[in-house]
Amino acid sequence: MLKSGEKGAVLQRDKKTYAIVPHVPAGVVTPDYLEKVAAVAKKHGIAALKITSAARIALVGIKEEDIDAIWKDLGASPGAAVGLCVRSIKICPGTTFCQLGQQDSLSLGLELDKRYHGYKLPSKFKIGVSGCINQCAENCIKDLGFYGMKKGWTVTVGGHGGAKPRLAQKLAEGLTTEEALELADKVIRFYENSETKKRLGDFIEQIGFETFKKEILG
């Protein structure tokens, strides 16, 4: 039996079957991709397809012996659905598709995805990128969040859900896209090099937000 995450497969509740979650940057797909997923699901008798909260399509109810063949047929790379890493970069439609967008969340989010998806860190880590203050990417419960305002990006840190949820705190505002990417790198590098095993928000609670802010912003 595979461990959860091995071969990109997640063991299901029945302890017999698996789900796989192909990586879909920004949740943007083409008709060809959807047709391929549907064809693979039909070919292998996959029980269900589920749109995940990270805007990916999970293929659920797979036998262990079919996993390799399904990945080969899909021709896709796994999404980082489990493990101590950057699991997902959730991205709203932004100025590309939404009339409320103030900043181009797709461009920023795709660049963050390219740099950090699957990146190993002390604990699981989620990123949200929203084009406006409505924060449809749920920035308030993301370890690292970006939302657009007329004068640039606002950056938040330390949010998470779970049994003891924590709201993210504002780290900086009025940033250009390049400045936002630079700040993201500083946050991730500092967290990566810490000795903690806590989620980022809990780590911030431990050392104090002002201390964290000073380490990041100088």
Beta strands, then each sheet from edge to edge (+ up, - down):
strand 1: 9-11
strand 2: 18-20
strand 3: 48-51
strand 4: 57-62
strand 5: 86-91
strand 6: 125-130
strand 7: 144-149
strand 8: 152-157
strand 9: 169-175
sheet 1: 1+ 2- 4+ 3-
sheet 2: 5+ 6+ 7+ 8- 9+
end
